[in-house]
């Protein structure tokens, strides 16, 4: 019987792989998430609320604005951002290959969200959904990089997982990657940390809301 996807530990994979720290992390994400199947994604349970959340992010963006999707995987967010010039970044090259096949108009870049390979003020918008909590991400650096690459007055949107699907059933909480259990307090702890960092780095406006799948933090640069 195959393990559930969350029972495959990124840390265990890294320890078994060879290469530099970055190479091992990237390969581990290839193995665990590179071929992730979104057909039963939890956001399908709350698609209208998810769509409204994306619309809130884009309300201040002009048509054709440049938007960076960090932790894009195979591009779940892309169909919700049809009117924008999209760049997708992920550490998994396998996931980005799938994204490019499905969405040929999107520029794909392999890299780390806490060391972005872009010039300062490169994008009108920055979006990072259900990814900033990932193994290997330095939260302080990731938020600093989000602020650095977003233009003054630009839109920033983070979300934190607060639900997963298991055989059609919603499991609340966020996966604790070390002990592999779903912690219902962890999403709120991380949201508070994100809000503190965004304020520290000088956002002009910030608000938070939640839907069954995740907690959202939206800010203006």
TORPA-4810 file (N, C-alpha, C, O; in nm, 3 decimals):
<nodes>
NODE_1_0.085_-0.120_0.000_0.000_0.000_0.000_0.088_0.125_0.000_0.183_0.133_0.078_X
NODE_2_0.058_0.221_-0.087_0.139_0.343_-0.096_0.112_0.434_0.023_-0.001_0.440_0.073_X
NODE_3_0.215_0.503_0.068_0.197_0.601_0.174_0.114_0.718_0.125_0.114_0.749_0.006_X
NODE_4_0.044_0.784_0.217_-0.015_0.912_0.185_0.098_1.009_0.156_0.208_0.993_0.210_X
NODE_5_0.074_1.110_0.073_0.182_1.198_0.029_0.254_1.262_0.147_0.376_1.284_0.141_X
NODE_6_0.181_1.294_0.254_0.246_1.363_0.366_0.334_1.270_0.450_0.412_1.318_0.533_X
NODE_7_0.323_1.140_0.431_0.405_1.047_0.505_0.545_1.032_0.447_0.630_0.964_0.503_X
NODE_8_0.568_1.098_0.332_0.699_1.100_0.271_0.771_1.225_0.318_0.739_1.336_0.274_X
NODE_9_0.868_1.210_0.407_0.934_1.323_0.471_1.042_1.383_0.382_1.130_1.313_0.333_X
NODE_10_1.034_1.516_0.363_1.138_1.587_0.288_1.274_1.570_0.356_1.375_1.548_0.290_X
NODE_11_1.275_1.581_0.489_1.401_1.567_0.563_1.463_1.429_0.541_1.584_1.419_0.522_X
NODE_12_1.381_1.324_0.542_1.432_1.189_0.518_1.489_1.176_0.377_1.593_1.114_0.357_X
NODE_13_1.420_1.236_0.280_1.468_1.232_0.142_1.603_1.303_0.130_1.695_1.252_0.067_X
NODE_14_1.613_1.421_0.189_1.737_1.498_0.182_1.854_1.416_0.237_1.963_1.416_0.180_X
NODE_15_1.831_1.348_0.347_1.937_1.270_0.411_1.984_1.153_0.325_2.096_1.104_0.342_X
NODE_16_1.900_1.108_0.232_1.934_0.994_0.148_1.997_1.036_0.015_2.052_0.952_-0.058_X
NODE_17_1.988_1.165_-0.017_2.033_1.213_-0.147_2.176_1.269_-0.138_2.226_1.300_-0.030_X
NODE_18_2.239_1.282_-0.255_2.375_1.334_-0.263_2.376_1.468_-0.335_2.284_1.500_-0.411_X
NODE_19_2.481_1.546_-0.309_2.498_1.675_-0.374_2.503_1.787_-0.273_2.511_1.762_-0.152_X
NODE_20_2.497_1.911_-0.322_2.498_2.028_-0.233_2.364_2.035_-0.158_2.269_1.963_-0.190_X
NODE_21_2.358_2.122_-0.059_2.234_2.138_0.016_2.119_2.175_-0.077_2.009_2.120_-0.067_X
NODE_22_2.145_2.268_-0.168_2.039_2.310_-0.261_1.998_2.195_-0.353_1.879_2.173_-0.375_X
NODE_23_2.095_2.123_-0.407_2.065_2.013_-0.499_1.983_1.905_-0.431_1.890_1.851_-0.491_X
NODE_24_2.017_1.873_-0.307_1.941_1.770_-0.235_1.799_1.817_-0.204_1.704_1.739_-0.214_X
NODE_25_1.785_1.945_-0.166_1.652_1.998_-0.138_1.567_2.000_-0.264_1.450_1.961_-0.261_X
NODE_26_1.625_2.046_-0.376_1.551_2.051_-0.501_1.507_1.913_-0.545_1.394_1.894_-0.590_X
NODE_27_1.596_1.815_-0.534_1.563_1.678_-0.574_1.455_1.620_-0.482_1.367_1.547_-0.528_X
NODE_28_1.463_1.651_-0.353_1.361_1.603_-0.259_1.223_1.658_-0.297_1.124_1.585_-0.290_X
NODE_29_1.216_1.785_-0.336_1.089_1.842_-0.377_1.043_1.784_-0.511_0.923_1.768_-0.534_X
NODE_30_1.137_1.754_-0.600_1.101_1.683_-0.723_1.030_1.552_-0.691_0.926_1.520_-0.749_X
NODE_31_1.086_1.477_-0.597_1.033_1.345_-0.564_0.897_1.355_-0.497_0.804_1.282_-0.532_X
NODE_32_0.885_1.446_-0.400_0.760_1.453_-0.324_0.649_1.530_-0.394_0.533_1.490_-0.390_X
NODE_33_0.685_1.642_-0.459_0.583_1.731_-0.514_0.588_1.750_-0.665_0.497_1.809_-0.722_X
NODE_34_0.692_1.701_-0.730_0.709_1.727_-0.873_0.596_1.676_-0.959_0.565_1.734_-1.063_X
NODE_35_0.532_1.567_-0.916_0.420_1.510_-0.992_0.292_1.512_-0.909_0.207_1.424_-0.922_X
NODE_36_0.279_1.615_-0.823_0.163_1.624_-0.735_0.034_1.634_-0.817_0.027_1.709_-0.914_X
NODE_37_-0.066_1.556_-0.776_-0.195_1.550_-0.845_-0.293_1.647_-0.779_-0.333_1.626_-0.664_X
NODE_38_-0.331_1.751_-0.852_-0.422_1.850_-0.797_-0.570_1.813_-0.816_-0.658_1.893_-0.783_X
NODE_39_-0.599_1.696_-0.869_-0.738_1.660_-0.899_-0.824_1.654_-0.774_-0.946_1.672_-0.782_X
NODE_40_-0.762_1.627_-0.658_-0.838_1.624_-0.533_-0.790_1.733_-0.436_-0.796_1.715_-0.314_X
NODE_41_-0.743_1.845_-0.491_-0.690_1.950_-0.406_-0.799_2.008_-0.317_-0.914_2.022_-0.360_X
NODE_42_-0.762_2.041_-0.194_-0.859_2.088_-0.095_-0.928_2.217_-0.139_-1.040_2.244_-0.097_X
NODE_43_-0.863_2.297_-0.222_-0.922_2.424_-0.263_-1.046_2.406_-0.350_-1.123_2.501_-0.370_X
NODE_44_-1.065_2.287_-0.402_-1.186_2.261_-0.479_-1.310_2.261_-0.392_-1.422_2.278_-0.442_X
NODE_45_-1.292_2.243_-0.260_-1.405_2.249_-0.167_-1.454_2.391_-0.145_-1.566_2.412_-0.099_X
NODE_46_-1.370_2.488_-0.176_-1.404_2.628_-0.148_-1.360_2.716_-0.264_-1.300_2.821_-0.243_X
NODE_47_-1.389_2.672_-0.386_-1.338_2.742_-0.504_-1.388_2.886_-0.512_-1.312_2.975_-0.550_X
NODE_48_-1.514_2.909_-0.477_-1.567_3.045_-0.484_-1.492_3.137_-0.388_-1.463_3.251_-0.421_X
NODE_49_-1.463_3.087_-0.268_-1.390_3.168_-0.170_-1.245_3.187_-0.212_-1.186_3.293_-0.189_X
NODE_50_-1.187_3.083_-0.274_-1.050_3.094_-0.323_-1.044_3.199_-0.434_-0.954_3.283_-0.436_X
NODE_51_-1.138_3.194_-0.526_-1.143_3.291_-0.636_-1.157_3.433_-0.583_-1.091_3.524_-0.634_X
NODE_52_-1.240_3.452_-0.483_-1.258_3.583_-0.423_-1.129_3.634_-0.360_-1.099_3.753_-0.365_X
NODE_53_-1.053_3.543_-0.301_-0.925_3.580_-0.240_-0.825_3.628_-0.346_-0.755_3.726_-0.325_X
NODE_54_-0.820_3.558_-0.459_-0.732_3.600_-0.568_-0.778_3.733_-0.626_-0.695_3.819_-0.657_X
NODE_55_-0.910_3.751_-0.640_-0.963_3.876_-0.691_-0.925_3.993_-0.599_-0.898_4.103_-0.647_X
NODE_56_-0.922_3.969_-0.468_-0.881_4.074_-0.375_-0.736_4.113_-0.394_-0.700_4.230_-0.378_X
NODE_57_-0.654_4.016_-0.429_-0.512_4.042_-0.456_-0.495_4.126_-0.582_-0.408_4.213_-0.587_X
NODE_58_-0.576_4.100_-0.685_-0.557_4.164_-0.815_-0.631_4.296_-0.831_-0.614_4.364_-0.932_X
NODE_59_-0.712_4.334_-0.733_-0.799_4.451_-0.751_-0.720_4.578_-0.783_-0.770_4.665_-0.854_X
NODE_60_-0.598_4.589_-0.733_-0.517_4.709_-0.758_-0.416_4.690_-0.869_-0.332_4.777_-0.892_X
NODE_61_-0.422_4.577_-0.941_-0.328_4.550_-1.050_-0.393_4.582_-1.184_-0.507_4.544_-1.210_X
NODE_62_-0.321_4.652_-1.267_-0.371_4.681_-1.402_-0.361_4.556_-1.489_-0.282_4.466_-1.459_X
NODE_63_-0.438_4.550_-1.595_-0.428_4.439_-1.689_-0.289_4.437_-1.750_-0.238_4.541_-1.791_X
NODE_64_-0.227_4.319_-1.755_-0.093_4.306_-1.809_0.018_4.329_-1.708_0.136_4.324_-1.743_X
NODE_65_-0.018_4.353_-1.582_0.082_4.374_-1.478_0.167_4.249_-1.460_0.123_4.137_-1.488_X
NODE_66_0.290_4.269_-1.413_0.382_4.157_-1.392_0.359_4.098_-1.253_0.357_4.171_-1.153_X
NODE_67_0.342_3.966_-1.246_0.315_3.898_-1.120_0.409_3.779_-1.106_0.423_3.699_-1.198_X
NODE_68_0.473_3.769_-0.990_0.558_3.655_-0.959_0.481_3.558_-0.870_0.429_3.596_-0.766_X
NODE_69_0.475_3.431_-0.913_0.416_3.326_-0.831_0.531_3.246_-0.771_0.605_3.180_-0.843_X
NODE_70_0.545_3.252_-0.639_0.652_3.178_-0.571_0.597_3.046_-0.516_0.486_3.041_-0.465_X
NODE_71_0.678_2.941_-0.527_0.629_2.810_-0.487_0.515_2.765_-0.575_0.415_2.711_-0.527_X
NODE_72_0.530_2.786_-0.705_0.420_2.769_-0.800_0.382_2.623_-0.825_0.269_2.595_-0.866_X
NODE_73_0.474_2.530_-0.800_0.453_2.390_-0.834_0.406_2.383_-0.980_0.470_2.442_-1.067_X
NODE_74_0.299_2.313_-1.010_0.256_2.298_-1.150_0.152_2.401_-1.191_0.089_2.387_-1.296_X
NODE_75_0.132_2.505_-1.109_0.056_2.621_-1.155_-0.091_2.624_-1.122_-0.171_2.668_-1.204_X
NODE_76_-0.130_2.580_-1.003_-0.272_2.581_-0.967_-0.331_2.721_-0.978_-0.447_2.736_-1.017_X
NODE_77_-0.254_2.824_-0.945_-0.304_2.961_-0.941_-0.316_3.024_-1.079_-0.388_3.122_-1.096_X
NODE_78_-0.245_2.969_-1.177_-0.233_3.036_-1.307_-0.368_3.067_-1.372_-0.385_3.179_-1.421_X
NODE_79_-0.465_2.974_-1.376_-0.593_3.006_-1.441_-0.669_3.121_-1.375_-0.756_3.181_-1.438_X
NODE_80_-0.638_3.152_-1.252_-0.704_3.261_-1.180_-0.636_3.396_-1.206_-0.682_3.499_-1.158_X
NODE_81_-0.527_3.394_-1.283_-0.448_3.515_-1.308_-0.429_3.535_-1.459_-0.319_3.565_-1.505_X
NODE_82_-0.537_3.520_-1.534_-0.530_3.520_-1.680_-0.489_3.654_-1.740_-0.433_3.657_-1.850_X
NODE_83_-0.515_3.762_-1.671_-0.494_3.894_-1.730_-0.356_3.954_-1.701_-0.334_4.073_-1.721_X
NODE_84_-0.264_3.869_-1.653_-0.137_3.923_-1.607_-0.018_3.853_-1.671_-0.029_3.741_-1.721_X
NODE_85_0.095_3.922_-1.668_0.220_3.869_-1.721_0.288_3.791_-1.608_0.341_3.850_-1.514_X
NODE_86_0.287_3.657_-1.618_0.323_3.572_-1.505_0.463_3.514_-1.517_0.507_3.471_-1.624_X
NODE_87_0.532_3.513_-1.402_0.657_3.440_-1.385_0.635_3.344_-1.269_0.590_3.384_-1.162_X
NODE_88_0.668_3.217_-1.290_0.648_3.115_-1.187_0.783_3.062_-1.140_0.866_3.021_-1.220_X
NODE_89_0.803_3.064_-1.009_0.927_3.014_-0.950_0.897_2.897_-0.858_0.803_2.900_-0.779_X
NODE_90_0.980_2.794_-0.870_0.970_2.680_-0.778_1.106_2.613_-0.769_1.188_2.626_-0.861_X
NODE_91_1.131_2.543_-0.660_1.257_2.472_-0.645_1.255_2.339_-0.718_1.360_2.278_-0.741_X
NODE_92_1.135_2.292_-0.755_1.121_2.165_-0.826_1.118_2.187_-0.977_1.021_2.240_-1.030_X
NODE_93_1.224_2.148_-1.044_1.227_2.157_-1.190_1.123_2.068_-1.255_1.069_2.102_-1.360_X
NODE_94_1.096_1.954_-1.194_0.994_1.862_-1.247_0.857_1.928_-1.247_0.784_1.920_-1.346_X
NODE_95_0.821_1.995_-1.137_0.692_2.064_-1.129_0.683_2.173_-1.234_0.579_2.190_-1.297_X
NODE_96_0.791_2.248_-1.252_0.790_2.357_-1.350_0.777_2.305_-1.493_0.719_2.373_-1.578_X
NODE_97_0.830_2.187_-1.520_0.814_2.126_-1.652_0.666_2.101_-1.679_0.617_2.127_-1.789_X
NODE_98_0.594_2.050_-1.580_0.450_2.029_-1.594_0.378_2.162_-1.614_0.288_2.173_-1.697_X
NODE_99_0.419_2.263_-1.538_0.354_2.394_-1.550_0.371_2.449_-1.691_0.274_2.497_-1.751_X
NODE_100_0.492_2.443_-1.744_0.519_2.499_-1.876_0.442_2.427_-1.986_0.400_2.490_-2.083_X
NODE_101_0.423_2.296_-1.971_0.345_2.221_-2.069_0.200_2.265_-2.070_0.137_2.271_-2.175_X
NODE_102_0.147_2.296_-1.952_0.007_2.335_-1.941_-0.015_2.483_-1.971_-0.120_2.521_-2.023_X
NODE_103_0.083_2.567_-1.938_0.067_2.712_-1.951_0.191_2.769_-2.020_0.282_2.820_-1.955_X
NODE_104_0.193_2.759_-2.151_0.313_2.795_-2.227_0.346_2.943_-2.218_0.460_2.982_-2.243_X
NODE_105_0.247_3.026_-2.184_0.270_3.171_-2.178_0.344_3.214_-2.052_0.390_3.328_-2.044_X
NODE_106_0.357_3.126_-1.954_0.418_3.161_-1.826_0.568_3.138_-1.833_0.614_3.033_-1.877_X
NODE_107_0.645_3.237_-1.788_0.790_3.219_-1.775_0.818_3.139_-1.648_0.764_3.172_-1.542_X
NODE_108_0.901_3.036_-1.658_0.931_2.954_-1.541_1.078_2.971_-1.504_1.166_2.979_-1.590_X
NODE_109_1.102_2.976_-1.371_1.237_2.994_-1.318_1.254_2.900_-1.199_1.174_2.903_-1.106_X
NODE_110_1.357_2.817_-1.204_1.385_2.730_-1.091_1.471_2.805_-0.990_1.571_2.866_-1.027_X
NODE_111_1.430_2.802_-0.863_1.507_2.872_-0.762_1.440_2.869_-0.627_1.335_2.806_-0.609_X
NODE_112_1.502_2.938_-0.533_1.456_2.942_-0.394_1.384_3.073_-0.366_1.428_3.179_-0.410_X
NODE_113_1.272_3.066_-0.294_1.195_3.187_-0.264_1.264_3.277_-0.162_1.225_3.393_-0.147_X
NODE_114_1.366_3.227_-0.092_1.436_3.316_0.000_1.568_3.366_-0.057_1.651_3.420_0.016_X
NODE_115_1.588_3.347_-0.188_1.704_3.403_-0.259_1.665_3.419_-0.405_1.716_3.349_-0.492_X
NODE_116_1.574_3.512_-0.431_1.513_3.525_-0.563_1.612_3.580_-0.666_1.683_3.677_-0.639_X
NODE_117_1.616_3.518_-0.785_1.710_3.561_-0.890_1.653_3.673_-0.978_1.658_3.665_-1.100_X
NODE_118_1.599_3.777_-0.914_1.540_3.889_-0.986_1.590_4.021_-0.927_1.628_4.029_-0.810_X
NODE_119_1.591_4.123_-1.012_1.629_4.256_-0.965_1.523_4.312_-0.871_1.407_4.270_-0.873_X
NODE_120_1.563_4.407_-0.789_1.468_4.474_-0.701_1.360_4.544_-0.783_1.386_4.593_-0.893_X
NODE_121_1.239_4.549_-0.728_1.125_4.617_-0.791_1.098_4.565_-0.933_1.074_4.643_-1.025_X
NODE_122_1.103_4.432_-0.948_1.081_4.371_-1.080_0.933_4.343_-1.109_0.896_4.329_-1.225_X
NODE_123_0.849_4.334_-1.005_0.712_4.287_-1.025_0.610_4.381_-0.961_0.635_4.445_-0.858_X
NODE_124_0.493_4.388_-1.027_0.381_4.464_-0.972_0.309_4.386_-0.862_0.246_4.446_-0.775_X
NODE_125_0.319_4.254_-0.867_0.253_4.172_-0.768_0.335_4.049_-0.734_0.411_3.998_-0.817_X
NODE_126_0.318_4.001_-0.612_0.389_3.882_-0.562_0.287_3.795_-0.492_0.211_3.843_-0.408_X
NODE_127_0.285_3.665_-0.529_0.187_3.574_-0.470_0.259_3.445_-0.428_0.339_3.390_-0.504_X
NODE_128_0.229_3.399_-0.307_0.297_3.282_-0.250_0.193_3.205_-0.170_0.164_3.241_-0.055_X
NODE_129_0.137_3.100_-0.229_0.025_3.029_-0.167_0.066_2.890_-0.120_0.118_2.810_-0.197_X
NODE_130_0.042_2.862_0.009_0.064_2.731_0.069_0.208_2.682_0.046_0.230_2.562_0.026_X
NODE_131_0.304_2.773_0.050_0.442_2.734_0.018_0.546_2.791_0.113_0.653_2.733_0.127_X
NODE_132_0.517_2.904_0.177_0.621_2.972_0.256_0.661_2.892_0.380_0.766_2.917_0.439_X
NODE_133_0.577_2.795_0.419_0.609_2.710_0.535_0.695_2.590_0.498_0.726_2.508_0.585_X
NODE_134_0.734_2.579_0.374_0.803_2.459_0.325_0.940_2.439_0.389_1.005_2.534_0.432_X
NODE_135_0.981_2.313_0.396_1.113_2.277_0.447_1.220_2.351_0.365_1.212_2.358_0.243_X
NODE_136_1.318_2.405_0.434_1.428_2.473_0.366_1.407_2.621_0.345_1.499_2.691_0.302_X
NODE_137_1.286_2.673_0.374_1.258_2.815_0.355_1.287_2.890_0.484_1.241_2.851_0.591_X
NODE_138_1.363_2.999_0.473_1.387_3.090_0.583_1.280_3.199_0.574_1.283_3.282_0.482_X
NODE_139_1.187_3.199_0.669_1.071_3.289_0.661_1.113_3.435_0.654_1.058_3.511_0.574_X
NODE_140_1.207_3.475_0.735_1.254_3.613_0.735_1.309_3.652_0.598_1.278_3.759_0.546_X
NODE_141_1.392_3.565_0.540_1.449_3.594_0.409_1.342_3.594_0.300_1.347_3.677_0.209_X
NODE_142_1.245_3.502_0.309_1.140_3.494_0.207_1.056_3.621_0.204_1.024_3.672_0.097_X
NODE_143_1.020_3.672_0.321_0.941_3.795_0.327_1.025_3.914_0.280_0.975_4.000_0.207_X
NODE_144_1.151_3.919_0.320_1.240_4.026_0.275_1.252_4.026_0.123_1.251_4.131_0.060_X
NODE_145_1.264_3.907_0.064_1.276_3.896_-0.081_1.145_3.935_-0.150_1.148_3.997_-0.256_X
NODE_146_1.032_3.899_-0.090_0.902_3.939_-0.147_0.893_4.091_-0.153_0.848_4.147_-0.254_X
NODE_147_0.934_4.156_-0.047_0.930_4.302_-0.044_1.030_4.362_-0.144_1.001_4.462_-0.210_X
NODE_148_1.147_4.301_-0.154_1.252_4.354_-0.242_1.210_4.353_-0.388_1.234_4.451_-0.459_X
NODE_149_1.150_4.245_-0.434_1.121_4.232_-0.577_0.988_4.295_-0.618_0.958_4.305_-0.737_X
NODE_150_0.908_4.338_-0.520_0.778_4.400_-0.550_0.793_4.551_-0.555_0.854_4.612_-0.468_X
NODE_151_0.736_4.611_-0.658_0.743_4.756_-0.675_0.665_4.828_-0.565_0.571_4.771_-0.508_X
NODE_152_0.703_4.951_-0.537_0.628_5.034_-0.443_0.483_5.045_-0.490_0.456_5.074_-0.607_X
NODE_153_0.390_5.021_-0.399_0.248_5.023_-0.435_0.198_4.891_-0.488_0.080_4.879_-0.520_X
NODE_154_0.286_4.790_-0.497_0.246_4.660_-0.550_0.171_4.575_-0.448_0.169_4.605_-0.328_X
NODE_155_0.108_4.469_-0.498_0.028_4.380_-0.415_0.108_4.257_-0.376_0.182_4.201_-0.458_X
NODE_156_0.093_4.214_-0.251_0.159_4.094_-0.200_0.053_4.005_-0.136_-0.032_4.053_-0.061_X
NODE_157_0.059_3.876_-0.166_-0.038_3.782_-0.108_0.032_3.654_-0.067_0.094_3.586_-0.149_X
NODE_158_0.022_3.622_0.061_0.069_3.495_0.114_-0.052_3.414_0.160_-0.154_3.471_0.198_X
NODE_159_-0.041_3.281_0.155_-0.138_3.199_0.227_-0.066_3.085_0.297_0.042_3.041_0.255_X
NODE_160_-0.128_3.038_0.404_-0.073_2.932_0.488_-0.172_2.817_0.491_-0.291_2.840_0.516_X
NODE_161_-0.129_2.695_0.466_-0.223_2.582_0.466_-0.296_2.568_0.599_-0.237_2.579_0.706_X
NODE_162_-0.426_2.544_0.589_-0.505_2.513_0.708_-0.607_2.405_0.677_-0.714_2.399_0.736_X
NODE_163_-0.571_2.318_0.581_-0.661_2.209_0.546_-0.601_2.124_0.435_-0.532_2.175_0.347_X
NODE_164_-0.630_1.995_0.439_-0.583_1.899_0.339_-0.695_1.799_0.313_-0.783_1.780_0.396_X
NODE_165_-0.690_1.737_0.197_-0.789_1.635_0.162_-0.731_1.496_0.186_-0.616_1.469_0.152_X
NODE_166_-0.812_1.409_0.244_-0.777_1.269_0.261_-0.897_1.185_0.227_-0.992_1.176_0.306_X
NODE_167_-0.894_1.122_0.107_-1.006_1.037_0.062_-1.138_1.110_0.068_-1.239_1.054_0.112_X
NODE_168_-1.138_1.236_0.024_-1.260_1.314_0.018_-1.298_1.384_0.147_-1.400_1.453_0.153_X
NODE_169_-1.217_1.367_0.251_-1.245_1.427_0.381_-1.148_1.541_0.409_-1.028_1.529_0.383_X
NODE_170_-1.199_1.652_0.461_-1.116_1.766_0.495_-1.051_1.743_0.631_-1.119_1.717_0.730_X
NODE_171_-0.917_1.754_0.635_-0.841_1.750_0.760_-0.792_1.891_0.788_-0.718_1.948_0.707_X
NODE_172_-0.830_1.948_0.902_-0.789_2.084_0.935_-0.650_2.086_0.997_-0.604_1.988_1.054_X
NODE_173_-0.585_2.202_0.985_-0.453_2.221_1.042_-0.345_2.226_0.935_-0.374_2.220_0.816_X
NODE_174_-0.221_2.236_0.979_-0.106_2.237_0.889_-0.013_2.122_0.926_0.005_2.090_1.043_X
NODE_175_0.044_2.062_0.824_0.131_1.948_0.846_0.259_1.991_0.918_0.329_2.081_0.872_X
NODE_176_0.287_1.927_1.028_0.415_1.943_1.096_0.513_1.850_1.026_0.506_1.728_1.042_X
NODE_177_0.604_1.908_0.949_0.691_1.827_0.863_0.789_1.739_0.936_0.841_1.643_0.879_X
NODE_178_0.815_1.770_1.063_0.910_1.691_1.141_0.844_1.566_1.198_0.895_1.455_1.185_X
NODE_179_0.729_1.585_1.262_0.660_1.474_1.329_0.547_1.415_1.246_0.487_1.315_1.284_X
NODE_180_0.517_1.479_1.130_0.417_1.430_1.034_0.280_1.411_1.099_0.220_1.304_1.093_X
NODE_181_0.231_1.520_1.161_0.093_1.521_1.210_0.034_1.659_1.178_0.108_1.753_1.150_X
NODE_182_-0.098_1.670_1.183_-0.165_1.794_1.147_-0.191_1.877_1.272_-0.270_1.838_1.359_X
NODE_183_-0.124_1.991_1.279_-0.128_2.079_1.396_-0.226_2.192_1.367_-0.203_2.272_1.275_X
NODE_184_-0.336_2.201_1.443_-0.437_2.302_1.417_-0.397_2.440_1.467_-0.461_2.539_1.431_X
NODE_185_-0.295_2.450_1.549_-0.248_2.579_1.598_-0.143_2.640_1.507_-0.126_2.762_1.503_X
NODE_186_-0.072_2.557_1.435_0.044_2.602_1.359_0.011_2.707_1.252_0.088_2.802_1.237_X
NODE_187_-0.099_2.695_1.178_-0.128_2.799_1.078_-0.140_2.938_1.139_-0.093_3.036_1.080_X
NODE_188_-0.200_2.948_1.256_-0.221_3.078_1.318_-0.091_3.133_1.376_-0.068_3.254_1.376_X
NODE_189_-0.006_3.044_1.425_0.125_3.087_1.473_0.207_3.145_1.358_0.271_3.250_1.372_X
NODE_190_0.205_3.076_1.244_0.283_3.122_1.129_0.224_3.250_1.072_0.298_3.338_1.028_X
NODE_191_0.091_3.261_1.072_0.030_3.385_1.023_0.076_3.505_1.105_0.107_3.610_1.050_X
NODE_192_0.080_3.489_1.237_0.126_3.598_1.323_0.270_3.635_1.292_0.304_3.753_1.288_X
NODE_193_0.356_3.534_1.271_0.496_3.561_1.237_0.506_3.637_1.105_0.587_3.730_1.093_X
NODE_194_0.426_3.599_1.008_0.427_3.666_0.878_0.381_3.811_0.891_0.441_3.901_0.833_X
NODE_195_0.276_3.832_0.968_0.225_3.968_0.985_0.329_4.058_1.052_0.346_4.173_1.013_X
NODE_196_0.396_4.006_1.151_0.501_4.083_1.220_0.613_4.120_1.122_0.661_4.233_1.122_X
NODE_197_0.654_4.023_1.040_0.761_4.050_0.944_0.719_4.150_0.838_0.796_4.240_0.804_X
NODE_198_0.599_4.138_0.786_0.552_4.232_0.684_0.547_4.373_0.741_0.586_4.469_0.673_X
NODE_199_0.499_4.386_0.864_0.496_4.519_0.926_0.637_4.573_0.948_0.663_4.692_0.929_X
NODE_200_0.727_4.485_0.988_0.865_4.525_1.013_0.931_4.575_0.884_1.010_4.669_0.886_X
NODE_201_0.897_4.510_0.772_0.958_4.549_0.645_0.884_4.665_0.578_0.925_4.710_0.471_X
NODE_202_0.776_4.713_0.640_0.718_4.839_0.597_0.603_4.835_0.499_0.594_4.923_0.413_X
NODE_203_0.514_4.736_0.506_0.397_4.739_0.419_0.309_4.857_0.458_0.305_4.898_0.574_X
NODE_204_0.238_4.910_0.360_0.154_5.027_0.387_0.014_4.987_0.431_-0.055_5.066_0.497_X
NODE_205_-0.028_4.868_0.396_-0.161_4.820_0.437_-0.157_4.669_0.444_-0.094_4.605_0.360_X
NODE_206_-0.224_4.612_0.541_-0.225_4.466_0.557_-0.359_4.422_0.612_-0.417_4.489_0.697_X
NODE_207_-0.407_4.309_0.561_-0.529_4.250_0.617_-0.520_4.098_0.604_-0.444_4.046_0.522_X
NODE_208_-0.599_4.029_0.685_-0.597_3.883_0.685_-0.740_3.829_0.681_-0.831_3.891_0.735_X
NODE_209_-0.756_3.715_0.616_-0.884_3.645_0.621_-0.856_3.497_0.601_-0.745_3.459_0.565_X
NODE_210_-0.955_3.414_0.624_-0.934_3.270_0.610_-1.050_3.205_0.537_-1.165_3.250_0.544_X
NODE_211_-1.018_3.098_0.466_-1.117_3.013_0.402_-1.086_2.869_0.447_-0.981_2.847_0.508_X
NODE_212_-1.172_2.772_0.419_-1.149_2.638_0.473_-1.013_2.577_0.440_-0.963_2.494_0.517_X
NODE_213_-0.952_2.615_0.329_-0.826_2.553_0.288_-0.702_2.622_0.342_-0.597_2.559_0.353_X
NODE_214_-0.712_2.751_0.375_-0.591_2.825_0.409_-0.621_2.961_0.472_-0.734_3.010_0.468_X
NODE_215_-0.516_3.020_0.531_-0.522_3.154_0.586_-0.449_3.249_0.492_-0.337_3.220_0.450_X
NODE_216_-0.511_3.361_0.459_-0.453_3.458_0.366_-0.404_3.581_0.440_-0.468_3.628_0.534_X
NODE_217_-0.290_3.634_0.396_-0.240_3.763_0.442_-0.210_3.845_0.318_-0.122_3.811_0.239_X
NODE_218_-0.283_3.955_0.301_-0.266_4.042_0.185_-0.206_4.174_0.232_-0.242_4.226_0.337_X
NODE_219_-0.114_4.228_0.152_-0.047_4.353_0.190_-0.017_4.436_0.066_-0.010_4.385_-0.046_X
NODE_220_0.001_4.566_0.088_0.046_4.656_-0.016_0.189_4.698_0.016_0.221_4.733_0.130_X
NODE_221_0.273_4.695_-0.085_0.416_4.727_-0.068_0.433_4.876_-0.038_0.545_4.923_-0.020_X
</nodes>
